[in-house]
Amino acid sequence: MIKRGISKIFIAAVSAVYVLSAMTITASANGDVAGAVTSTWTSAKSQIKEVVNNVVFPVIDVILAILLFVKIATCYMEYRKHGQFEWTPIAILFGCLIFALTAPLYVWTIVSI
């Protein structure tokens, strides 16, 4: 009974050591981590730029546009109920939408890619 428990612990320890050794990867043959990161960034830069321009910014734009129209509708309902129209949240959402729509034109010069 004790031998079976010890053998399970031994098998678990050997398995853990094997998994840990399999997961260790060196950056390059020289150990030049900075060079590996730089070369990876250089090769992936255009793909990152394309994904951000074609996926991330349009999703943000759609979310802000939906929020803007919902806020306009709720402000109109408040106007009908109380007689006051709040322009501030609409102006803030509109400004954020304009900022997000034009961001692909200048964000890459700020990030300096």
Stockholm file with secondary structure:
# STOCKHOLM 1.0

chainA/1-113         MIKRGISKIFIAAVSAVYVLSAMTITASANGDVAGAVTSTWTSAKSQIKEVVNNVVFPVIDVILAILLFVKIATCYMEYRKHGQFEWTPIAILFGCLIFALTAPLYVWTIVSI
#=GR chainA/1-113 SS CHHHHHHHHHHHHHHHHHHHHHHCCCSSSSCCHHHHHHHHHHHHHHHHHHHIIIIIHHHHHHHHHHHHHHHHHHHHHHHHHHSCCCCHHHHHHHHHHHHHHHHHHHHHHHHTC
#=GC SS_cons         CHHHHHHHHHHHHHHHHHHHHHHCCCSSSSCCHHHHHHHHHHHHHHHHHHHIIIIIHHHHHHHHHHHHHHHHHHHHHHHHHHSCCCCHHHHHHHHHHHHHHHHHHHHHHHHTC
//
